[in-house]
Amino acid sequence: MSEVLREVAAPGSPGVYLFLDGAGEVLYVGKAGNLKRRLAQHAAAKGPRVGLYERYDLVRRVVWEVAASEEAAAWRESELIFALRPAYNANTGVRGVAAVGQGARVPYVVVHDEAAGVLRLRLGSSADGRAYGCFPHLGKGVSSSLGIACSDGYTALLRLLWASDGVGERMPAAITRAAPEEFAVVVELREELHGFLAGARAKLADELLQRAGARPAYMLPALKRDRELALRFFAGGPRLVRERRLRHGVRGRVLDAATYRRLVCEEIAPVLKG
C-alpha cells in the first residue's frame, strides 16, 4: 500500500479525487459524498496487486476538488473521465467516454427544418445541419449519473414536444426508449427550442408542459416528471456546454470533442499542479 494514501488529509466534503503517478499522469478519478471517508477506505483496502489494486502502488500524489453536492461530484467525475481518460477507470472505454479516433462518436443534437412545421431532431455530427453540443454524455450505453440525466432527459424533452403539439393519441414507441437517433415532431415554439438546446432558455420545459395540458389526465403525471427530466438534460447538456464555452471565451454555438476535452483539462490543471 502506498504511504501517500495513508497521509492524505482531505476534507469531509463531497468532491472528486484523482490519483497521480510519479510523472504527474492521472491514474484514476473517483467521486465521493465525503472525500475524507472515501480516501480512508482506499487507504485501508487490501487485495492482490493486480487490476483495481495495482494503482495503489503507483500512486505518488492524491489531489481533490470539492463539489457543491454528491450529485455535482458524480457529474464532475464523468467530465474528468471523459477528458483525462485515466488508465484505471473501468468505464474509460465505453461509448461517450472513449477517445475520439478510437471508435467513439460524441453526438450533437442536430435540428432539420422540414415541411409543414415539422422539425427533425437527430443525434449526429456538427456538419449535418443546425447543431448543438457536443454532448459527450448523451446517448445509449452511457451509464454514469450524468449520462442518465442527459439521455433520459433528452428523451423526456422529445415526449414533451410530442405532447405539446396535440397530434396523435398514442405516444410513439421511439420516445419510450432512451435517446432515439432521430425523431420528427411538429414544433410551434421553434425559437424557444433553439434557445433551450443552446443552453440559454430553460423556460421551454414549462411552456411545453402547459401546452400539453389538454392531453388525457392519465398522461399528465408522467409529463410533469418529463419536465423535471428535461431540465436535468438542460443542466447537464446545453447549459453545461454554454457555460463552459463562455467561461473560456470560445466563440460559436458548438464545441468539438477535442476542444471540450481541452477545456475540461484546463479547468482541472490548477488542482493537478497543487
C-alpha positions in Angstrom: 0.0 0.0 0.0 1.3 3.4 -0.9 2.1 5.6 2.1 0.7 8.5 0.2 -2.8 7.3 0.7 -2.4 7.0 4.4 -1.1 10.5 4.7 -3.9 12.2 2.8 -5.8 14.9 4.8 -8.9 15.5 2.6 -12.0 17.4 3.9 -15.2 15.7 4.8 -16.9 17.3 1.8 -18.4 16.0 -1.5 -16.0 16.1 -4.4 -13.8 14.3 -6.8 -10.3 12.9 -6.2 -7.5 12.0 -8.5 -4.6 9.5 -8.1 -1.4 10.6 -9.9 1.7 8.7 -10.6 5.3 9.9 -10.3 5.2 11.6 -13.7 2.0 13.5 -12.8 -0.2 11.3 -15.0 -3.7 10.8 -13.8 -4.2 7.1 -12.9 -7.8 7.2 -11.6 -10.6 9.6 -11.0 -13.2 8.9 -8.3 -16.2 10.7 -6.6 -17.3 10.8 -3.0 -20.0 12.2 -0.8 -17.3 12.5 1.8 -13.8 12.8 0.5 -12.1 12.1 3.8 -14.1 8.9 4.4 -13.7 7.6 0.9 -9.9 8.1 0.7 -9.6 6.4 4.1 -11.4 3.4 2.6 -8.9 3.4 -0.2 -6.0 3.5 2.3 -7.4 0.6 4.2 -8.2 -1.5 1.1 -6.5 -4.9 0.8 -6.1 -7.2 -2.1 -3.7 -8.6 -4.8 -1.6 -6.0 -6.6 -3.4 -6.5 -9.9 -6.2 -4.7 -11.6 -8.1 -2.5 -9.2 -5.4 -2.6 -6.5 -2.4 -2.2 -8.8 -3.0 1.6 -8.9 -2.3 2.0 -5.2 1.3 1.0 -5.6 1.7 3.5 -8.4 0.1 6.5 -6.5 2.6 9.3 -5.7 0.1 12.1 -5.2 -3.6 12.5 -4.4 -5.5 15.7 -5.2 -9.1 16.6 -5.0 -11.7 19.2 -5.9 -14.6 20.0 -3.6 -18.1 19.9 -5.1 -21.4 21.5 -4.1 -23.1 18.2 -3.7 -22.7 14.4 -4.1 -24.5 14.7 -7.5 -22.3 17.5 -8.6 -19.3 15.4 -7.7 -20.7 12.5 -9.8 -21.2 14.8 -12.8 -17.8 16.2 -12.4 -16.3 12.7 -12.3 -17.9 11.9 -15.6 -16.5 15.1 -17.2 -13.0 14.4 -15.9 -13.0 10.7 -17.0 -14.1 11.9 -20.5 -11.3 14.5 -20.7 -8.4 12.8 -18.9 -9.1 9.1 -19.9 -7.3 7.7 -16.8 -5.9 4.2 -17.2 -7.5 2.6 -14.2 -11.1 3.8 -14.5 -13.1 0.8 -15.7 -15.5 3.0 -17.7 -12.9 4.8 -19.7 -13.6 2.8 -22.8 -17.4 3.0 -23.1 -19.0 5.0 -25.8 -19.3 8.6 -24.9 -16.1 8.3 -22.8 -13.7 6.6 -25.2 -11.2 8.7 -27.1 -12.2 10.3 -30.3 -10.5 8.4 -33.1 -10.8 5.1 -31.3 -14.4 4.3 -32.4 -16.2 6.8 -30.2 -18.8 9.2 -31.7 -19.6 12.1 -29.5 -23.1 13.3 -30.5 -24.6 16.7 -31.3 -28.3 17.4 -31.4 -29.0 18.4 -35.0 -32.2 20.1 -35.9 -33.5 19.9 -39.5 -36.4 22.2 -40.6 -38.8 20.1 -42.7 -42.1 20.9 -44.4 -45.4 21.7 -42.6 -43.9 22.9 -39.4 -42.1 19.6 -38.7 -38.6 19.6 -37.1 -36.5 16.5 -37.2 -34.1 16.1 -34.3 -31.1 13.8 -34.8 -28.1 12.7 -32.9 -25.4 13.4 -35.4 -22.3 15.4 -36.3 -21.9 19.1 -36.2 -21.6 19.1 -40.0 -25.1 17.7 -40.5 -27.2 20.8 -40.0 -28.1 23.3 -37.3 -26.2 21.5 -34.5 -25.9 22.0 -30.7 -23.3 20.4 -28.4 -21.2 18.4 -28.3 -22.9 16.3 -25.6 -20.4 13.6 -24.6 -22.7 12.0 -22.1 -25.8 11.8 -24.3 -26.8 8.5 -26.0 -27.4 4.8 -25.5 -25.0 2.9 -23.4 -23.8 5.7 -21.2 -24.3 4.6 -17.6 -22.9 7.4 -15.5 -25.3 9.6 -13.5 -24.6 12.5 -15.9 -25.2 10.2 -18.8 -28.5 9.0 -17.4 -29.5 12.6 -16.7 -28.7 13.7 -20.3 -30.1 10.6 -22.1 -33.3 10.2 -20.1 -33.8 14.0 -20.1 -33.3 14.3 -23.8 -36.0 11.7 -24.5 -38.3 13.4 -22.0 -37.8 16.6 -24.0 -39.0 14.8 -27.1 -42.0 13.4 -25.3 -42.9 17.0 -24.2 -42.6 18.2 -27.7 -44.8 15.4 -29.0 -47.4 16.0 -26.2 -47.5 19.8 -26.8 -48.5 19.7 -30.4 -51.7 17.7 -29.7 -51.4 15.4 -32.6 -51.8 11.6 -32.1 -53.4 9.7 -29.2 -50.7 7.2 -28.6 -47.1 8.1 -27.7 -44.7 6.9 -30.5 -42.6 3.9 -29.5 -39.4 5.8 -30.4 -39.7 8.1 -27.5 -40.4 5.5 -24.9 -36.8 4.3 -25.2 -33.6 6.1 -24.3 -32.1 8.8 -26.7 -33.5 7.8 -30.1 -31.2 8.5 -33.0 -33.9 10.7 -34.6 -37.4 11.9 -34.1 -39.7 14.2 -36.1 -42.4 16.3 -34.5 -44.5 19.4 -35.2 -43.0 22.3 -33.1 -44.6 25.7 -32.7 -42.1 27.0 -30.2 -39.2 26.8 -32.6 -37.0 29.7 -31.5 -37.7 28.7 -27.9 -36.5 25.1 -28.7 -33.3 26.5 -30.3 -32.7 28.6 -27.2 -33.1 25.6 -25.0 -30.7 23.5 -27.0 -28.2 26.4 -26.9 -28.3 26.4 -23.1 -29.9 29.9 -22.9 -33.5 29.2 -22.2 -34.7 26.6 -19.7 -38.3 28.0 -19.7 -39.2 25.9 -22.7 -39.9 22.9 -20.4 -42.6 24.8 -18.6 -44.1 26.1 -21.8 -44.3 22.6 -23.3 -45.9 21.2 -20.2 -48.5 24.0 -20.2 -49.3 23.3 -23.9 -49.6 19.5 -23.1 -52.3 20.3 -20.5 -55.0 19.2 -23.0 -53.7 15.7 -23.1 -55.7 13.0 -21.2 -55.5 13.3 -17.5 -53.7 10.0 -17.1 -50.7 11.3 -19.1 -50.2 14.5 -17.0 -48.3 13.0 -14.0 -45.8 11.4 -16.4 -45.5 14.6 -18.4 -44.8 16.5 -15.2 -41.9 14.1 -14.5 -40.7 14.6 -18.0 -40.5 18.3 -17.3 -38.1 17.6 -14.5 -36.1 15.2 -16.6 -35.9 17.7 -19.5 -34.5 20.3 -17.1 -31.8 17.8 -16.0 -30.8 17.3 -19.6 -30.7 21.1 -19.9 -28.4 21.4 -16.9 -26.1 18.5 -17.8 -26.0 19.2 -21.5 -26.9 22.5 -23.2 -26.3 24.8 -20.2 -23.1 23.0 -19.2 -21.7 23.4 -22.8 -22.8 27.1 -22.9 -21.3 27.9 -19.5 -18.0 26.2 -20.4 -17.8 27.9 -23.8 -18.5 31.4 -22.3 -16.2 30.8 -19.4 -13.3 30.0 -21.7 -14.2 32.7 -24.3 -14.9 30.2 -27.1 -17.0 31.7 -29.9 -19.5 29.8 -31.8 -22.5 27.6 -30.9 -20.8 24.2 -30.7 -17.7 22.7 -29.3 -15.9 19.8 -31.0 -14.9 16.9 -28.7 -11.2 17.7 -28.7 -11.9 21.3 -27.6 -14.3 20.1 -25.0 -11.7 17.8 -23.5 -9.1 20.6 -23.6 -11.3 23.0 -21.7 -12.0 20.4 -19.0 -8.3 19.7 -18.7 -7.6 23.4 -18.4 -10.2 23.7 -15.6 -8.6 20.9 -13.6 -5.0 21.9 -14.3 -4.6 24.1 -11.1 -5.7 21.2 -9.0 -3.3 18.8 -10.6 -0.4 21.2 -10.1 -1.3 21.7 -6.5 
